[in-house]
Each structure stands twice: as structure tokens, then as C-alpha cells.
């Protein structure tokens, strides 16, 4: 064969690329056109009828005795493997493709993605639930449906579960994952290849539609009622779904003092002199996959008056705008990758005011086919409240739409923080 390209047009490197977008010309060569051939190569090493250790099998039997619904059995088996078998990567030599036996994994107390996926799938089979191990890729999984079959396309292993007509995808390497069957969040890997004896093919891992914000920050500022009193700030952040899983892991992997210190530094940058009133208060409803964190601060009267802070008081949204890419527009030919869905909300409530405040006149919604941003405000003579919402509506932005997108992004940034003179009083004005 001869491949030749004469005087090719130079291609500039571009950032924020979708995994399935090819920047440079390429040629794929494979010895097979069937994914089944790839599966058949590893299938003998992923037998799901292997013996389980007696103690571990007894725990599965206890799950079977306690729960009737297969969906509940699935969740309990998932937690048994996720929470009790530590993740340790064993990706050298034979360990690159071949899992260790469930007996070895349980005895050692640790395993990598292959080990844990095989253990979980075997456990589910023992519980009478149909489950298969599946190959995927953490970063390039979206592109798996566009490439020729090859064993080198994968760097991760997960589990596919089928209960009646419902399909569930589980990453056994997750730790302390929340939710039950009805609100379980699938891994956002794009596609996966189940290791099955017949009719193996690439399958899409469907994303769940976000019908509520996955992070909701609720700030309440209580301005002093009398001169000399401090400003009080209470912040309650509620996490749901994938964000709850991330926050739950953060709370167990980092000290509460360190997290609280990071939060205090954040508010001190906005309101110098802010002091914490106590430790973080956390609440975790694992089955609902809801985690809440409450912070309490105060700002002395002197710090509130210093540098005219109360006369130029910032209300700033934290709805994930920093996660929206801002690429260079010049000569861009590739789409922009937005990645996993974002849906966030931030509400600021300011109380004990002495005047009626309103939102800015140019507070227009930003609605595009790719991202939506809204701000809503309400006001009384003593209270002002603003709600910001940000939601991505697609996982990528076509190259032809990058110009309008960047204009929308600028408008979003411009409308994400409002400043007020909260020292103003109607009585004084009159």
C-alpha cells in the first residue's frame, strides 16, 4: 500500500477538542472488523462462574435474604465491592489485560478496575442478576464507536447490569457512590464493549437528563440591625447526583479542617476580615444521593465599613462558569468540547436592608443551543434575593458557532456578579 500526501495544509494544535474529533489525518489498521474477535481474546479470563471466598459469599447470601427486589440486591452488592475492596492499579505486564481471581482479590483486600469489575459481576450473578464485564476508556470512550476494533482502545473496565428491560452501568472502582437503582448515576464514559460470548458490540452508555441542579449554593447575608454589630453569613450547599458522589469522597479523603480553611479563604478574598463561627456541618443521605454542607461566618462592623465594603458589596455567583472553555477563536476549525453535563444554581439572599434594591437593567437571559444562563431576582423593602442558573444543553459547540458562543460567554461572565451599596437607606435619602 502507498499513502501519500503532497503539500498538506498545516494544521494548528487546538485545545478543548472532543475525544472523537481527529485534528490530524490518520490511518487505522486492524486485523479484524469485528469487536467479537477482540472480546473472544479476553473472554476466557473473565469467567463469571468462579468460586467466591466463603466469607464473601456469606455476605452476598445475607443480601439475598434481606432484600427481595433485584434492584436493591444490585445496589448492596455494588456497595460491598466499591466500599470494601480498595482500588489499586495493577496495570503492568499480565495485569494490563488479565484480572486476578475473585478469591485473590478478596483475600488481598484490593484490586484494580478489572479485578473489581469481575468480582462485582460474579457477585451479581450469584444473586441471580444478569451482569457482564465491559471494556471502556476513561477519557476517549466517546470515540470508541468510531474506531476499528482493537484491544488497545481500552484503559478501563466496568460492569453492565440488566434487570428486566432496564440497563445499569456501574464503575466498581467508585468509592461510597450514592443512590439506589432509580437515581443511580452511570459513569460518563460514552461507550463500552461488554465481554459476552455472542453478538458483542459497542454499546452507548446513556446519560441521565439533569432535571435539577447538581450543586445549589444558598448564601444568606444578614446585615447588622444595629450599629456595631457584625454581618452574618450562612452558606448551605446541596449536592445531588454525581456532584454528591464527588463531595462525599472529598469529605472522607480530606480533613474537615482543611476544607473549612479553603472555604474561609474563598470568602476572605471577597469580604476581607470574614471569620468562621464553627466547623462545617455536613449531612449525607446516601440513598437519595444528597450531600449538604453548611458554613457559618461573621464580618465585624469595622471590616464591613473598611474600604467602603458595604457601599460596594459584591454578590457573586458560583455556578460553574469556570468550567466553560474559552478558546482562541483565530482559525479554529474544530468544535469545542463541553464534556459532562453541568446544571448549577446559586442563590444570594440579603436581609435587614434599609432600602428597596433591584436587579440590573441589562439582566437578559443567555439562551443558546449549547448553554443557558439565567438570573432571577426578587425584592422587598428589607430583603433582596438573586438566583443564578447555569445549564449546558449539549456536549460540544460546532466550529461555526464559536463566535456567537464566545459573545454569549462574555455576557454570562458580565452578569455573574452584581455590586450594591447596601449601606444606602431610603430614610436617609428622604
N, C-alpha and C positions, 0 to 999 in steps of 0.2 A: 504494500500500500504506500501511496505517496500523498502526504498532506503538505500543501504549500500555500503560503500567504505572502503576496508581494506588496510591499509598501503599506502595511496595515496602518490604519489611523491610530495614533497614540490614544491610549485610554488612561485617564487620570484616576487615581485612587479616590474613592468616595466613602464617606462614613454613614452610619445608620442604615446599613443595607439589609433587606430581607434575606433570610437564610437561603431561599430558593432563587435568588437573583444572581445571575452569572455576570460578573463585571468584565471578565476577560474570556476570549474564545477558548473553548476546551473540547477535548475529545474523551469520551468514555469508552472503555473496552471491558467487556465481561465475557466469561466463558459460558454464561448461561443467560437466558432471557426469562427464567422462571425463579420467583422467590422461593418456591417449594424446594428447589435444589439447595438453596442456602440453608433453609430450615432442616432439611434432611441431614446436613453435615453435623449439626449440633443436637439434633433430636435425641440421639441415644444418651446424651449426658444430662438431659432434663426429664428423666423418668419421674412421673408423679405418683408412682406406687411404691416408693422406697420406704423402708421401715423408719418410724419415728421413735425417739427415745421414750421409754415408759413414762417417766415423769412428765414430759411434754405432752405425750398422748393423753395422759390423765387430765391435764388442764383443758385440752380440747373436748374430752368427754364431759367435763364439768360444764363447759359452754353449751354443749349439745343438750344436756339435761336441764339447764336453766332457761334457755331461750327456745321458743318454738319457731319463730319466723326466720327463714334463711338469711334475710337482710340483717337481722340482729346478730346472728352467728357470724356473718361475714365481718361485721364491724369489730366484734370482740376478738376474732382471730387476727384481724389486721392490727389491733392494738397490742395483742400479745407479742406479735413479731416485731412491730415497729418500736415498742417501748422497752422490750426486754433483751433484744439482741442488738448490741452496739454495732454501728456501721464502721467498718474498717476496710479501706480499699486494698484488694489483693489482685492487682492488675498486671503482674509480671509473669512472663513465661506461660505455663499452662493456665494460670489464673486469669489470663486475659480473656479467655473464652469459656472455660470449663468450670462449673461451680463445684464446691465441695458438697459432700453428702449432708442431708439434714442432721444426721446423728453427730457428725463432726462439728457442724455449726452450733448446735445446741450445747454440746459439750464444751466448746471454746467460749461461748457467750458472745461471739462477734461474727461478722460476715460482711461481704460486700454486696453490691446490688444483685449479682447472680445468686449468691448464697441465700439472701433473704427472700428474693422472689421465689426461688424454688421451694424454700421452707414454707412460705405463705400459701403458694398454690397447692402444695401437698397437704397442708393443714386444712384448706378449704375442701379439697377432695375427700378427706377423711370425714368432714362434716356433711358430706352429701351435696356439696355445692360445686357446680362446674366452674373450673378455673384453669387458665393456661398461662404459662410464662410468655412474655412478649419482648422482643428486641426493639430498642428505640435509640434516639440520640438527644442528649440534653439540650444542645444548642442548635443543631442542624436538623432536628426532627421534622420541621415543616417542609424540608426539601426532600424527604425520603420518597415521596410519591413521584418525584420527577427524575430519579436516577436509575441506572441499570442495577440489577441485583448484584450485590457484593457483600461479603461478610464484614468488610472494613467500614461499612456505612454506620455501624452502631458503636455506642460507648456506654450504653445503659440498658438495664433490664427491669421490667415492671410486670404487673400481673393484670390479666383481663379476666373479669368475673361475669358470668351470665346467670341471671336469676329471672326465670320466665322470659319476658321479652325485653328486659332491661339489661343494659351493659354497664359495668363499672370498671374503671381503670384505677389501679392502686399502685403507688410507689412505696414499696416496703421499706425503703431507706428513710422515709419521713419519720420524724420523731414527735410524739404527742399530737398527732393530727386529730383535729376535732370533727364533729359532725356525725350524724347517723346516715343511713342509706339515702334518705330523701334529700339531704343537703350536703352530701359528700362532694368535695371539690376534686375533679380529676386533674392529674398533672398536665401542665400546658406544654406538651412536647410535640404536638402536631399530628404525627403518625406513629404507628407501631406495627411490628410484624409478629403475630402470635406464632409460637412454636407448636405446630399441630401436624399430625401425620398426613392430613389430606386437605387440599384446597387452601393452602397457605397463601396469603396475600396481604399487601399493605392495607391497614385499616386506619381510618381517621379517628382521632381522639376528640370528640365533640366538646367544645367549650360550653359552659353553662352561662346563660344570659344573666348579666348582673341587674337584678331588679331593685336593689337597694345599695347605698354606698357601702363599700367595704371598709372605709375609715371615715368616722364622723367626729370631728373635733368641736367641742362645745365650750367656748370661753365665756365666763361671766365676770364682768368687771363691776365691782361695787365701789363707786366713788364715795369719798367721805361725806357723811351728812353734816358733820360739824368741823370747823377749822381745827387743824392739828391732828385729826385722825388719819390713819393710813388708808390707802386704796387696797381693796381686797380683790384677789383674782383666784377663781376656781376653774380648773380645766378638767373636763371629763372627756376622754377619748374612747370611743367604742369601735372595736374592730370586729369584722364579720368575715367569714369565709377564709380565703387564702391569707388575708391580712391578719386574721385572728390566729391562724396557724403560725405565721411568722412572728407575731408578738408573743405568743405562748412560748415559742422556742427562745426568743430573746430574754424573756423573764426567767427562764431556768438556766440559761447559759451565761448570763451576765449578772453581776450583783445589783440588787435594787438600788444601792447607794450610788453606783456608777451611772445607772440610767437616770436617777433623780438629778445627779450632778449635771449630766448632759442637758436635761430639760431646763434646769435653772440657768445654765449658761445661755441657752437659746433665748429665754425671756429677759435676761440681763442685757443682751445685745439690743433688744428692742426698748426695754424700760430699765435703764441703769439704776441700780440700787435695789432691785427686786430681791426679796428674801423668801426662802422656803419656810412654811409653817409646820412641816412634818413630813414623814415618809410617804411614799406613794401608797395609795390604796388600790388594790387590784381585785378584780372579780373575774372568774372564769367559769362559763357554762359550756363545758366541753361538748356535750351532746348537741346543743344549739350552735356551737362554734362561735360563741360570742365572748370576747375579752374586753373588759373595761379597765381603764387606768385613770385615777383621779389625782390631780395635783392641787396644792393649795399654797398661795403666796400672799405676801403683802408688800406694799411700797410706801415708805414713810412719807409724811406730809412734806418734809424737806426735799426728798428726792422727787416727789411729784411736781413740786414747784421749780426745781432746779432746771436751768436751761429751757424754761418755758415748756416743759414736757406736757403739762396738762393743756397748754394752748396749741400744741401741735401733736396731738395724741394719735398714734397710728393704730388702725385696725387692719391686720394683715392676714390674708387667707393662706392656709397651708393645705391645698387640695391636690398637690402632686404636679403642679405646673413644671417643676424642675425635671420631671421625667419626660416631658415632651421635647423631642430633639429639635435643635435649631441649627441646621446645616448651612453650609455656604451655598448660595443659590447659583453662583457662577458656573456655567457649563455643566450643570448637573443633568445626567441622563437617567439616573436610577431612582426608583421610588424610595421613600423614606419609611423605615420600619418603625412602627409604633409599639409592636410587641404585645405583651399580655394586656388584657383589658384593664382600664382604670375607671373607677367611679368613686368619687370622694366628695365629702361635704364638710364645710367649716362654718360654724355659726358664732358670731360675736354678739353678746348682749351687754349693754352698758346701762347701769341703773343709778338711781339717785341723781339724775341730771336736773339742771335748773332752767332748761330751755328745750324747745322743740327742734330736733335736728332731722334732716332729710338726706337722702342719697344724692349722688352727683347727677347732674342733668344728662350727661353723656353715658349713662349706665345702660348700654344696649346689650342684649344677648348676643353671643357669638355662636352661631349655629352653622356648621359645615357638614359635609358628608363624612367627616373623619373625626371631628371633635366638637363637643358642645360645652359652652361655659355660660353660666347664668349667675346673676346676683339679685337677690330679693331683699328688700328692707321694709321694716315697719317702725312706727314711732308714736310715742305719747309725749306728754309734757315732761315726763320724768325718766323715760326709757327709750333707748334706741337699739334696734336689732338689725343685723345684716346676715344673710345666708348666702354662701357661695357654693356652687356646684360645678364639678368638672367630670365629664364622661367622654371616653374615647368611643367612637362608633365604628371603627374599622381597625385593622391591624397594619395598614400601610396607606401611604399617600402617593398617588401617581406622580411621576416627574412633572407632568404638565400642570399639576395643581400646586406645585411647591410655592410659587409666588403668592397666590391667594392665601395659602396656609401660613406663610411667614407673616403676612399682614394680619391675619387673624390671631396669630401667636402674640404679636406686639400688642394688639388690642386687649387680649387676655391679661398680659402682664401689666398693662397700664391700669386695668380695672381690678387688680387683685389686692390692692391696698388703698384704704381711704384714711385721710387725716382730718381731725376735727379739733376745734377749740372748745373742749369740754369744760373750760373754766368760764365760758360765757353764760350769762344769766339774763333771762328776759326781764326780771325785775330791775336789774342794774341798767339795762338798755332803756327801760321806760323811765 
